Amino acid sequence: MATQSSTEELLKSAFWSEMNEVYTAMPCIVLNVINDFKEQLVDVQPCLNRLFLDKRSEARPPILSVPVMQYGTSTSALTMPINKGDIVLCVFSMRALEIWPLS
């Protein structure tokens, strides 16, 4: 029974170790705004550090050229200016978005 329990603990540890590298959303600080009304991009610094099992933490690297998404429909939009130092929520896609939206 001890072998099954230790195997189970090993699998749980491996699972949670991998899940700690999966992100869906994270608060970030805007470092730079690239806003020419054609391409609305920002460079951001994630606010949450990486945490390791040995209790160390490490700052994440900046994420560059993040597209800004504003609320809108085909007939109207709600836009807000974004400035350096603003806190934003970065949402991470499960697929590459280089060709989205399709033209």
N, C-alpha and C positions, 0 to 999 in steps of 0.2 A: 504494500500500500504506500510506503514511503516513496517508491520510485514513481508511481503514478502521480502523487502529489507534487514531487519535484519537477516532473515533466510538465505538469499542468502550470506550475508557477513559471517555468522557463518559457512556455508558450505565451502565457499572459504578458510576461515581461517583454518578449520580442514583439508582440502585437502592439502594446502601448508605446514601445520605443518607436516603431514605425508610424503609428498614428500621431505622435508628437511632431512629425514632419509634414502632416497633411493640414492645409489651411483652407478655410472657406472665406474668412473675413478677418481683417486686422486693422486697428486704428493706426494711422500714420500721420506724420507731420509733413506739410508741404515744404520742400526745400527750394524749389524753383518752379515758376509758371511759364510755360511756353504757350502763349495764348495769342495766336494770330487770327482767330475766328474761323480759320479753315481747319487747323489741327489744334484742338485744345488738349494739351498734354501737360503733365506735371511730373516732377521728380519728387519722390517721397522717401521719408525715413520711417521704417516701422517702429512703433512705440514699444512693442513687446520684445524683450530679449529672448534668445534661445536659452532654455534651461537644460542642463545635463544631469544625468543620474547622480553624479558625484557632487551635486549642488552648485557647480559652476554656472555662471551665466555669461553670455557673449552677445554683444550688440549685433543686430542683423545688418547686412549691407544695404545701402540705399537702392531703391527700385527706380529705374530711369524710364522716362517717356511713357508714363501711364496715361492712357486715354481717359478723359473726363466724361462722365455720363451725366447728363442733366435730365430732369423730368420733362417729358414731352409726348405729344401725339403727332399725328400727321397735320393737324391744324393749329396747334398751340404749344407753347413751352413755358416752363417755369425755370428761369436761369438765375444763378447767383454768382457774383464774382468770387474767384478763388485767389487768395493772396498767400505769399510766403509766410509761413508760421501757422497757417490754419491747420486744424486737425480734421482729417477726412477719414472715411471708412473705405478701405480698399477691399473689394470683393474679388476673389480669385475664381477664374473659370476652370472648368474641368477639361476644356478643349482650347486649342489655339484660336485666337480671334483676329489674326492678321487680315483675313479676307472678309471680315464682317464689318459693317453691314454689306451685303452683296449689292453691287450696283447694276 
